[in-house]
Amino acid sequence: MTTKVFTGGRIRQAEYDSASRQLDLHWENGSVLAYKHVPEEVFRRLCSAPNPATYWEDRIAEEYPKGTPRSGGKPSGGGKTLGDLFGDE
């Protein structure tokens, strides 16, 4: 699986599995959207796009069927939630 971390914008991380051709997109709000049957070239173009969220809107969102994310609703990478910082009360 190939992972690309974005430092700015709405998409924080993209994970691509070339065997299943699934693309998981981790968003700044903690949600994860998965897309099936995505060609590897589309993933490469997403990673090199000046604005990945715009590329997603134009080339991925309506073109590929949605799938089930491989991970939970939180992006991997050690990001803390408010519950992690202040406790869940």
Residue, then its C-alpha position, 0 to 999 in steps of 0.5 A: m500500500t502506498t501512502k501520501v501525506f498532504t501538509g495543507g488543504r482538506i485532504r490530509q492523507a491518501e492511501y492506495d492499494s494497487a492490488s485491490r485498486q482502492l483509494d482511501l482519502h483521509w480528510e481534515n475533519g477525520s472522515v475517510l472516504a474510500y473509492k474502488h477500481v481507481p487506476e494507479e495513474v489517477f492516484r499519482r495525479l492526485c498526489s501531484a495535483p496543486n490542489p488535491a481536493t479540487y482534483w478529487e472533486d473533478r476526477i474521482a468523486e463522481e467517477y468511481p464507486k464508493g467502498t469501505p475504508r480500510s481504516g477507521g474514521k481517523p487518519s493514521g499518523g498520530g493525530k490527537t483528538l480533543g478526547d485524547l487531549f482532554g479526556d472523554e467526559 
